[in-house]
Amino acid sequence: MSLLDMVVLESTESTQVVVVWLVVSITTEPTSINTTLVTSVNFHKTQNKFWKPTINLEKLWTLVDQETRDAYISGDKKDTAPVFDLLPLGYSKLLGKGRLPDVPIVVRARWVSKEAERKIKEAGGVIELVA
């Protein structure tokens, strides 16, 4: 049977009655990729637990305005230490690339690398880990 079959039922000089059958074949052959396996591997993977924007020590002082930065680096403000709370600023991890001035600072972050911790403590600063 072909895909489209036509049968002539009646035929006269003026009219012709035609019946048309349309045959659709559906194949149920397995595909080459097992889609169940692919979707089940990554279905549970949510990106929230992988959120970890980073900032280096060399960019840390750019989070403060110019007047405050100059006042702390020049030594005008020796009674207080600047506090860098990184989570409200959009960062969660502090990396140790770059140099810091010899100004004691307080850094609040979720994650801090060992190199960043060493450099901050050498400058007389403190690190506070927050959840």
N, C-alpha and C positions, 0 to 999 in steps of 0.2 A: 504494500500500500504506500503510495507516495504521500508527500506532505500535504498536498492539496488534491482532492479527488472530486471530480464533477460527474454527475450522472444525469442524463437527460431522461426525464420521466415521460413527458408527452411532447409531441411536436406536430403542429399543424402549420398551415401556411401563414397564419396571422400571429399565432402565439407559440411560445416555447417555454415550458416549465423546466427549470433546472434546479437541482438540489446540489449544494456544495457542502462537503465535509472537510473540516480542517483538523488534521491530526497533529498533535503536539507531542513530541517525545521528550521526556524528562530523564536525564541521566543522574544517577546517584553514585557516581564514581568518587572515590576518596581523592582529596586534593593532595598536593605534594607537601604542603606545610601543615603541620598540626597546630591549628589556631587555638585549640584549648590549652596547649602547653604554653604558648607564647603569651596569652593573656593572663594565665594564672601566675606566671612568674613575676610580672610587674604590677599585678592588680593591687597588691597591698602596699606598694611603695608610695608613700606620701612624701612630699618635698619639705614639709615643715621641719623635720628633724635634721635636715641637711643644710639649713640656713646658717651660714657662717661668713658674713662679709668681714673682710680683714682690712686693717690699716697698719702701716709701718710707723716706727718711731719718728722717722724723718718728717712725716706728715702730721704728727700729733699736734704740733704748735700752730698749724694752719687752722685748727678748729676754734682758736681763740682770736678775737679781733686784734688789730695791729697795736692799738694803744696799750691794751693789757699785756700783750706779749712783750712789748718794749719795756714796760714798767717792771716786769718780773726779771727779764734778762739783764737789764742794766743794774738791778739791785735796789731800786726804789722801794719795792714791797718785799721786805724781809720778814714781816711778822706773820704773813699767811702764805699758804702754798696753794697753787692752782689745782683745782679738782677737775679731772677729765672723766666724765661719766659717758662711756662710749655707747651704751644701749640706746638712750634717747637720741643720740646723734646718728644711729643707723649702723653701728659697727658692733661686732661681738667678739672678735679676736684681734689681739695686738701682737704684731710680729716685730722682730728685733732688727730690722734693716735700718741703718742710719745712725746718726749721733744725736745725743741730747746735750743741751747746755747744762752746766753744773747748778741747776736750780732744782730744789726738792719739789716733786710733784706727787699728787695722789691720783692713781688711775683706777677706775672701776670698770671692769670688763668681765665677760663670761669666760673667755679663754685667753691665756697669755703664754707666749712661747718662753722657753728657758733663757734664750738670749735677751729678749726684751726685759724679763724679770731681773737678769743680772745687771743690765745697763741702768735700769731705773734705781735699783738698790745702790749702785756705785755713785749715782748722782744724789743719793740721800732721800729718794722717794719711797713711796709705799704703794703696794698693789692690794686692792680689795676685789675679791672674786664675788660676783653676784650671780644669782640664779636667773 
